[in-house]
Amino acid sequence: MNQFFPHRTDLFNMLKNITNSLSSFKFFFLTSLLLITGCSWQKNQANSSVLAQTSNITAYPAVSSRPLSQNYACFNVNSLLIKSWSNPDFLASVNQVNPRLLRIPGGTESNYWDWQKGGLIKNVREAMAGYPINFRSKDLKYNDSKLKDIQVGIQATNTIPLFVLNLASSTLESQLEMLRTANDLGIPVEYIELGNEFYIDVPNYRRVFSSSEDYAKTAIQWIKTIKAEFPQANITLVGAISKSKDSKRVKNWNRNLISSAMSDADGITLHVYSGHGLKSPIDLNSNYPFFNEEEVTIILGQPFRSVEKFYSSDDFKLIPDDKQIWITEYNLFESIFGNNEGKSQRVMGSWTHGLYTLTQSLLFLEDSRINIACNHVLVGNSRFAAILRGTGGFVNPSEPKMKVIPNSLTATGSTLSLLGEATLGMTKAQKIDFSFSPTLIGKQGFQYPALYGWKFSNSEYSKGIIVNLSNQDIPINIEQVFSVSVNYEQLTDNPRTLVTGTDVVKFNSGQVTSEIVLPAYSVTKLSETTSLFVD
């Protein structure tokens, strides 16, 4: 796995990438300057934001690249929350966030989904007995979520479904019939996930699959039967990334599953949620969000910190090199469920949340096996969703009766919309490195880059995404990444801004040829201007 950022341990090699055309005298001079700057940088590591001499920051493409699935940008869809797949306002918002895949019917609900009626099975409460979270009474009502209704949404948004099959309360024959029906309706049957989170150690899942070996036996049978009818389908197993406090079921899940069934599957699905890292007391009498600007560096360092642990975990290392990895749920996670007296959300819905989830999305590109990243969730409230479902969709502990415009984009929806645009039609991803890059200090002294970005290309065109996670505007030279002029779109705001609608975040656009200023706390999409490709 690539390092998230250079630690200045290879100063000469990094400089050669930038100055390969310079004379030996100029190379000697600039090398000396870099060493001096490096020493100064070392002295200032204790600061939350270490800014280099910004006039010297050059962006350049990493030596290696990776293939990019054209369906990388994905959203998990809780189909219970979609009133109508033909609502034009909703469909317009889906098109705004630019997904290529939609995970249907979603997460936990997929294990209890009645595809023929378009909702949960009748005996869902009995089937879920022992699960820590229950569906609401209004979730039991059927809505426009039959396949023929979903087809309308799929076609209107030019997306492809990632089907999560019901292995908990349905049968193989019934789920096969669903796939056949979808295929007859013209819905592509290309991506299939065999259930959702069966590794969780709760009574209802233990009743269905006593262990991962038990799940593996069922999965092998389903894979072989489905492949016989849909040989083009990619089918993945439910995987887990365990933590030290988890049960034996979770800790042993991947090891037993991979040894038993991975050879039959195309890959494995994983869910990645990470926290904000804050330990300071919450002042509930203050205005939400409950963090100050000095704590932003801690929050924005958590995606780097958690993904580094994710990649280095034993569960992740067990996955064979020739198998796909789908991240079918990811987001910031806070203690909002169950009995959490005295606790409250602190970050969700803020501009910081949007930068956080976009950074997660980009970090998954570090491993070339990860070819799908589904943000949780497409539509709902501001705690997780990209699109606000209703007028009361923004959850603000300081203002419980806050009203917003339905189908507006959240902070997450705003940032991921640019990623969807940047990856659309692209086939290659290449990390963008930076000389003299600023470094930020997160939780427990964790160091991470203020600038992080990727370039996306096809045979005729390139785009890019760069985030500036620091509190300073930073000019960079982009001539080595883009040899022609580029159009840019930027979103930026105060990290504590609550993104209650599509037009809240400050937007800027224009065209540059060699140097661009990246505003503090911003995401910038870059698009080459000379191509037959229509942006």
C-alpha positions in Angstrom: 0.0 0.0 0.0 1.2 3.5 -0.8 2.1 5.9 2.0 -0.6 8.6 2.5 2.1 11.3 2.3 5.9 11.6 2.0 7.7 12.0 5.3 10.7 13.8 3.7 12.9 10.7 4.2 13.6 10.6 0.5 14.2 14.2 -0.3 16.5 13.8 -3.2 14.3 11.4 -5.1 11.2 13.5 -4.6 13.1 16.6 -5.8 14.3 14.8 -8.9 10.6 14.2 -9.9 10.2 18.0 -10.0 13.5 19.2 -11.3 14.6 16.5 -13.8 15.3 19.1 -16.4 17.4 21.4 -14.2 21.1 21.8 -14.5 23.3 20.2 -11.8 24.0 23.6 -10.3 20.3 24.4 -9.9 19.7 20.9 -8.6 22.4 21.4 -5.9 20.9 24.8 -5.0 17.3 23.6 -4.6 18.4 20.5 -2.8 20.1 22.6 -0.2 17.0 24.8 0.1 14.8 21.7 0.6 17.1 20.4 3.4 16.9 23.8 5.1 13.2 23.9 4.8 12.9 20.3 6.1 14.8 21.2 9.2 12.5 24.1 9.8 9.5 21.8 9.3 10.8 19.4 11.9 10.9 22.2 14.5 7.3 23.1 13.9 5.7 19.7 14.1 3.9 20.5 17.3 1.7 23.0 15.5 -1.7 21.8 14.3 -1.0 23.2 10.9 2.5 23.3 9.5 2.6 25.5 6.4 5.5 25.2 4.0 6.7 28.0 1.6 3.6 27.9 -0.5 5.3 29.3 -3.6 7.4 26.1 -3.8 4.5 23.6 -3.6 4.3 21.6 -6.8 1.8 18.9 -7.6 3.0 15.9 -9.6 1.5 12.5 -10.4 2.8 9.5 -8.6 4.9 7.0 -10.5 2.4 4.2 -10.4 -1.3 4.2 -11.2 -4.2 1.8 -10.8 -7.2 0.7 -12.9 -10.4 2.6 -11.9 -13.8 1.0 -12.2 -16.2 3.3 -14.0 -18.7 2.3 -11.2 -16.5 3.3 -8.3 -18.9 6.1 -7.1 -21.8 4.3 -5.2 -24.4 5.0 -2.6 -26.1 2.7 -0.2 -29.9 3.0 -0.6 -32.3 2.5 2.2 -35.3 1.8 0.0 -37.7 2.2 2.9 -36.9 6.0 2.8 -37.7 6.5 -0.8 -41.4 7.6 -1.2 -41.3 7.4 -5.0 -38.7 6.5 -7.5 -40.5 8.7 -10.0 -40.4 11.9 -8.0 -38.7 14.4 -10.3 -37.1 16.5 -7.5 -35.7 13.4 -5.9 -34.3 12.1 -9.2 -32.7 15.5 -9.9 -30.9 15.4 -6.6 -29.7 11.8 -7.3 -28.3 13.0 -10.6 -26.6 15.9 -8.7 -24.6 13.5 -6.5 -23.5 11.6 -9.6 -23.6 7.9 -8.5 -22.8 5.1 -10.9 -24.0 2.3 -8.6 -27.0 2.2 -6.2 -26.9 -0.5 -3.5 -30.5 -1.8 -3.4 -32.6 -2.4 -1.2 -29.9 -1.3 1.3 -28.3 -2.6 4.4 -30.2 -4.3 7.3 -33.5 -4.1 5.5 -32.1 -6.2 2.7 -32.1 -9.2 5.0 -35.8 -8.9 5.5 -36.9 -7.6 2.1 -40.0 -8.9 0.2 -39.1 -8.0 -3.4 -42.5 -8.8 -4.7 -44.3 -6.4 -2.4 -41.6 -3.8 -2.3 -41.0 -3.6 1.5 -40.3 -5.6 4.6 -41.6 -9.1 5.2 -44.8 -9.4 7.3 -43.1 -11.1 10.2 -40.1 -8.8 10.3 -40.3 -8.2 14.1 -40.2 -11.9 14.8 -37.4 -12.5 12.4 -35.4 -9.7 13.8 -35.8 -10.7 17.4 -32.5 -10.0 19.2 -31.3 -7.3 16.9 -30.4 -4.1 18.8 -32.3 -1.7 16.4 -35.9 -2.1 15.4 -37.7 -0.8 12.3 -40.3 1.9 12.9 -44.0 1.2 12.4 -44.1 3.4 9.4 -41.3 1.4 7.8 -43.6 -1.6 7.7 -45.8 0.1 5.1 -45.1 -0.8 1.5 -44.1 2.0 -0.9 -42.9 2.4 -4.5 -40.0 0.0 -4.1 -41.1 -2.9 -6.4 -38.7 -3.7 -9.2 -40.8 -2.0 -11.8 -40.7 1.2 -9.6 -36.9 0.9 -9.0 -36.5 0.4 -12.8 -37.8 4.0 -13.3 -35.2 5.4 -10.9 -32.4 3.3 -12.4 -33.1 4.5 -15.9 -33.7 8.2 -14.9 -30.4 8.3 -13.1 -28.4 6.2 -15.6 -27.2 4.0 -12.7 -26.7 0.2 -12.2 -28.0 -1.6 -9.1 -25.9 -3.5 -6.7 -28.4 -6.1 -5.5 -28.1 -7.2 -1.8 -29.8 -10.6 -1.7 -32.0 -11.7 1.2 -30.3 -14.8 2.7 -31.9 -14.4 6.1 -35.7 -14.6 5.4 -36.0 -15.6 1.8 -35.0 -18.6 -0.4 -32.5 -19.1 -3.2 -35.3 -19.8 -5.7 -37.2 -16.6 -4.7 -34.1 -14.5 -5.0 -33.3 -16.1 -8.4 -36.8 -15.2 -9.5 -36.1 -11.6 -8.5 -33.0 -11.5 -10.6 -34.8 -13.0 -13.5 -37.6 -10.4 -13.2 -35.0 -7.6 -13.0 -33.3 -8.9 -16.1 -36.6 -9.1 -18.0 -37.3 -5.5 -17.0 -33.9 -4.4 -18.5 -32.3 -3.9 -15.2 -28.6 -5.0 -15.3 -27.7 -8.0 -13.1 -24.0 -7.3 -12.8 -23.3 -6.8 -9.1 -24.6 -9.0 -6.3 -23.8 -9.0 -2.6 -24.8 -12.1 -0.5 -26.6 -10.4 2.4 -25.6 -7.8 4.9 -23.5 -7.9 8.1 -24.1 -11.5 9.1 -20.9 -11.4 11.1 -22.6 -9.2 13.8 -22.9 -11.4 17.0 -26.7 -11.0 17.6 -29.3 -13.7 18.1 -31.2 -13.2 14.8 -28.1 -13.6 12.8 -26.8 -16.5 14.8 -30.1 -18.3 14.2 -29.6 -17.9 10.4 -25.9 -18.7 10.3 -24.3 -20.2 13.4 -20.8 -19.3 12.1 -19.0 -18.0 9.1 -18.4 -21.7 8.0 -22.2 -22.1 8.0 -22.6 -18.9 5.9 -19.8 -20.1 3.6 -21.6 -23.3 2.8 -24.8 -21.5 1.8 -22.9 -18.8 -0.1 -21.1 -21.4 -2.3 -24.4 -23.0 -3.2 -26.0 -19.6 -4.1 -22.9 -18.5 -6.1 -22.9 -21.6 -8.2 -26.6 -21.5 -8.9 -26.7 -17.8 -9.7 -23.6 -18.0 -11.9 -25.3 -20.7 -13.9 -28.0 -18.3 -15.0 -26.0 -15.0 -14.8 -22.4 -15.8 -15.6 -21.5 -12.1 -16.0 -22.5 -11.2 -12.5 -19.9 -10.3 -9.9 -20.8 -11.9 -6.6 -19.2 -11.0 -3.2 -19.3 -12.4 0.3 -20.0 -10.5 3.5 -16.7 -9.8 5.1 -15.7 -8.2 8.4 -13.0 -6.1 9.9 -12.8 -6.9 13.6 -11.7 -4.9 16.6 -10.0 -6.1 19.8 -13.2 -5.9 21.8 -15.3 -7.9 19.3 -16.6 -11.4 19.9 -15.0 -14.6 18.6 -17.6 -14.7 15.9 -16.5 -11.4 14.4 -12.8 -12.1 15.0 -12.9 -15.5 13.2 -15.3 -14.5 10.5 -12.9 -13.6 7.7 -10.4 -16.3 8.4 -13.0 -19.1 8.3 -14.9 -17.5 5.4 -11.9 -16.9 3.1 -10.6 -20.4 3.6 -14.0 -22.0 2.9 -15.7 -19.9 0.1 -13.4 -17.2 -1.3 -12.3 -19.3 -4.3 -15.9 -19.4 -5.5 -16.6 -15.7 -5.1 -15.5 -12.7 -7.0 -14.6 -10.8 -3.9 -15.6 -9.6 -0.5 -17.6 -6.7 0.9 -16.5 -4.6 3.9 -18.1 -1.8 5.9 -15.9 1.1 7.2 -17.1 3.5 9.8 -14.8 5.7 12.0 -15.3 8.3 14.7 -14.4 11.9 15.1 -11.7 11.3 17.7 -12.8 14.0 20.1 -12.7 13.6 23.9 -13.5 17.1 25.0 -16.7 17.7 27.0 -19.7 18.9 25.1 -21.4 22.2 26.0 -25.0 21.4 25.1 -25.8 25.1 25.8 -23.7 26.2 22.9 -24.7 26.2 19.2 -24.3 23.0 17.3 -21.9 21.6 15.9 -20.2 20.7 19.2 -16.6 21.3 18.3 -14.3 24.3 17.9 -12.0 25.2 15.0 -9.0 24.1 16.9 -10.4 20.5 17.0 -10.9 20.3 13.3 -7.5 18.9 12.7 -8.3 16.0 15.1 -11.6 15.2 13.2 -10.1 15.5 9.7 -7.1 13.3 10.7 -9.4 10.4 11.6 -10.1 9.1 8.1 -6.3 8.8 7.5 -5.8 7.2 11.0 -8.7 4.7 10.7 -7.9 3.7 7.1 -4.3 3.1 8.0 -5.5 0.7 10.7 -8.0 -0.8 8.3 -5.3 -1.6 5.7 -2.9 -3.0 8.3 -5.5 -5.2 10.1 -5.1 -9.0 9.9 -8.7 -9.3 8.5 -7.8 -7.1 5.6 -4.4 -8.9 4.9 -6.2 -12.2 4.6 -8.0 -11.1 1.4 -6.4 -12.6 -1.7 -4.7 -10.3 -4.1 -6.8 -11.5 -7.0 -10.2 -10.8 -5.4 -12.3 -7.6 -5.5 -13.1 -5.6 -2.5 -16.3 -3.6 -2.3 -16.7 -1.0 0.4 -20.5 -1.1 0.5 -21.0 1.2 3.5 -18.8 3.9 4.9 -19.2 7.2 6.7 -18.4 9.1 9.9 -20.0 7.3 12.8 -21.1 8.9 16.1 -22.8 7.5 19.3 -26.4 8.2 18.3 -28.0 4.8 18.8 -29.3 3.0 21.9 -29.2 4.4 25.4 -26.6 7.2 25.2 -27.6 9.4 28.0 -25.4 12.5 28.2 -24.0 11.9 24.7 -24.8 13.7 21.5 -23.7 13.9 17.9 -21.0 16.5 17.5 -20.0 16.7 13.8 -22.7 15.3 11.6 -24.1 17.7 9.0 -21.3 20.2 9.2 -18.9 21.1 6.4 -16.2 19.2 8.3 -18.4 16.1 7.8 -18.4 16.6 4.1 -14.6 16.9 3.9 -14.3 13.8 6.1 -16.4 11.5 3.9 -14.8 12.7 0.7 -11.3 12.0 2.2 -12.5 8.5 3.1 -13.6 7.9 -0.5 -10.2 9.0 -1.9 -8.3 6.9 0.7 -10.0 3.7 -0.5 -8.2 4.2 -3.9 -4.9 3.4 -2.1 -5.6 -0.3 -2.6 -6.2 -1.2 -6.3 -8.5 -4.2 -5.3 -11.1 -1.7 -4.0 -13.2 -0.9 -7.0 -16.5 0.2 -5.4 -17.1 2.7 -2.6 -20.8 3.1 -1.5 -21.4 5.9 0.9 -24.0 5.4 3.5 -26.6 6.6 2.7 -28.2 8.2 -0.4 -31.3 9.8 1.2 -32.3 10.3 4.8 -31.4 12.8 7.5 -28.2 14.9 7.9 -26.6 12.3 10.2 -25.6 10.1 7.2 -27.4 11.0 4.1 -26.2 12.8 0.9 -29.8 14.0 0.2 -32.1 15.4 2.8 -35.4 13.5 2.7 -37.9 15.9 4.2 -38.4 19.4 5.7 -37.2 18.0 9.1 -34.3 16.2 7.6 -31.6 18.2 9.3 -30.9 16.9 12.8 -29.8 19.9 14.9 -29.6 19.3 18.7 -29.5 23.1 19.2 -32.6 23.7 17.1 -34.8 20.6 17.0 -37.5 22.3 14.8 -35.1 23.4 12.0 -36.7 23.2 8.6 -34.9 22.6 5.3 -35.9 22.2 1.7 -36.5 18.5 0.9 -34.1 16.9 -1.6 -31.3 19.4 -0.8 -27.7 18.2 -0.7 -25.9 17.8 2.6 -22.2 18.4 3.2 -21.5 14.8 2.2 -23.7 15.1 -0.9 -21.9 18.3 -1.9 -18.4 16.9 -1.7 -19.2 13.5 -3.2 -21.0 15.1 -6.1 -17.6 16.4 -7.3 -16.0 13.0 -6.9 -18.8 11.5 -9.0 -18.2 14.0 -11.7 -14.4 13.5 -11.6 -14.6 9.7 -11.9 -17.4 9.6 -14.5 -16.0 7.8 -17.6 -12.5 7.4 -16.2 -10.5 4.2 -16.3 -7.3 5.0 -14.5 -6.5 6.6 -11.1 -3.2 8.1 -10.2 -2.4 9.6 -6.8 -1.2 13.3 -6.8 1.9 13.9 -4.7 3.1 17.3 -3.5 6.5 18.8 -2.9 6.9 20.8 0.3 3.5 19.6 1.4 2.1 21.0 4.7 1.5 18.5 7.5 -1.3 18.5 10.0 -1.4 16.9 13.5 -4.4 14.8 14.5 -5.3 12.7 17.5 -2.4 11.4 19.6 0.2 13.3 17.4 -0.9 11.5 14.2 0.5 13.2 11.2 -1.4 13.5 8.0 -1.2 15.7 4.8 -3.0 19.0 4.4 -3.2 18.3 0.7 -4.5 15.0 -0.7 -5.6 14.3 -4.2 -6.1 11.9 -7.2 -6.0 12.3 -10.9 -8.5 10.3 -13.1 -8.0 9.6 -16.8 -9.2 7.8 -19.8 -7.7 7.6 -23.3 -8.4 11.2 -24.1 -9.1 13.2 -21.0 -8.1 13.8 -17.4 -9.8 15.2 -14.2 -8.7 15.5 -10.6 -9.8 16.0 -7.1 -7.7 17.8 -4.4 -8.7 18.5 -0.8 -7.1 21.2 1.3 -7.7 20.2 4.9 -5.8 23.1 6.5 -6.9 26.5 7.7 -4.8 28.3 5.1 -5.2 29.1 1.5 -2.5 27.2 -0.4 -1.3 28.0 -4.0 0.1 25.1 -5.9 1.6 24.5 -9.3 -0.3 21.9 -11.4 1.7 21.9 -14.6 3.1 18.4 -14.1 -0.3 17.0 -13.4 -2.2 18.7 -16.2 -0.2 19.8 -19.3 -3.1 21.9 -20.6 -5.3 24.5 -19.0 -8.0 23.3 -16.7 -11.4 24.3 -15.6 -11.9 24.2 -11.8 -14.9 24.0 -9.4 -14.3 24.6 -5.7 -16.4 24.2 -2.6 -15.2 25.8 0.6 -16.6 27.0 3.9 -16.0 27.4 7.6 -15.6 23.9 9.1 -18.5 24.6 11.5 -20.9 25.6 8.9 -24.1 23.5 8.9 -24.9 22.5 5.4 -28.7 22.7 5.4 -29.1 22.9 1.6 -27.5 22.8 -1.8 -26.5 26.5 -2.0 -25.1 26.9 1.5 -21.4 26.1 0.8 -19.4 28.7 -1.0 -18.8 27.9 -4.7 -16.1 29.2 -7.0 -15.1 28.2 -10.6 -12.8 29.4 -13.3 -9.9 28.4 -15.5 -6.2 28.2 -14.8 -3.1 27.1 -16.7 -0.3 26.5 -14.2 -1.1 27.7 -10.7 -4.2 27.5 -8.6 -5.1 28.6 -5.1 -6.7 25.9 -2.9 -8.8 27.7 -0.3 -8.8 26.6 3.3 -11.1 23.7 4.1 -11.9 23.1 0.4 -12.4 20.5 -2.3 -11.3 21.3 -5.9 -12.3 19.5 -9.0 -10.0 20.0 -12.0 -11.0 19.2 -15.6 -8.8 19.5 -18.7 -10.2 21.9 -21.2 -8.9 20.4 -24.5 -10.7 17.2 -25.3 -13.6 15.8 -27.3 -15.0 14.6 -23.9 -17.9 16.7 -22.8 -17.7 17.6 -19.1 
